C-alpha cells in the first residue's frame, strides 16, 4: 500500500533561513506527488505538484521541491523563510494506477518562523 | 478562495445523532472528494464521487454515507455519531477526477460530538 512519511512533525526556522521539509513515499511505481499548505482555520491550498517531466518543480510563494526516484523523496525547500510561511505543510501522493484521484497524506509538518 | 463551498462551518451535536454536511464543488468540476482530519488519524480520504457515481472508497465507516446530486453538489451523512467522529471534514473538487489534477479544498466543516 502507498504511504507517505514526513520527517519531523514540527520544524522551526529563523526568518531568512532555509526551509527544508522532508517527505518520503513508498511506492513501486512513481506516483503523482503534491505539497499542500494549511493556514490556521483554513482549507488546504496547493503549493506545487509533480506528475511527469522535470523533477525540480517550482511552486507558489517561492517554494520548490525535487522528485528523487532513487531516494523515493520529494522534499520541499524555500531559500529564505518569511513570517507568513508559518503554517502546516502536507505532502501527499496519488497512486499512478489509481482509477480515481484520492490523495494519501503524510502526517503533516508544522512550520514555525522566528523573527 | 478555492471556489469550493461547505456548509455548515461548525456543527455541535450529541452522541447518537445524525448530521449532514454539504459541499458545492467549483464551477465545472465533476468530481468531489471527502476527507476527515483528526488529531489522531491525520488527513484521511473517505470517498470520491464523479458525476453522480461513486468512484473510490477509502476509510469510510459504515455509519457514514455520501452522495452526489445531479447539480453536482455532494452531501456526507454521518449517523450514530460517536465522540471519536469529532473532526474537521473537508470536501475537495477536481474536473475529471484523475490523480494528476490539483484538488481544490473547501474551508471545511468542524464537527464536535459531545
Interface residues (C-beta under 8 A of the other chain):
Chain A: X31 X32 X34 X36 X41 X42 X43 X44 X45 X46 X49 X51 X90 X94 X95 X96 X98 X99 X100 X101 X102 X103 X104 X105 X106 X107 X108
Chain B: X2 X4 X31 X33 X35 X42 X43 X44 X45 X48 X50 X55 X56 X58 X90 X92 X94 X97 X98 X99 X100 X101 X102 X103 X104 X105 X106 X107 X108
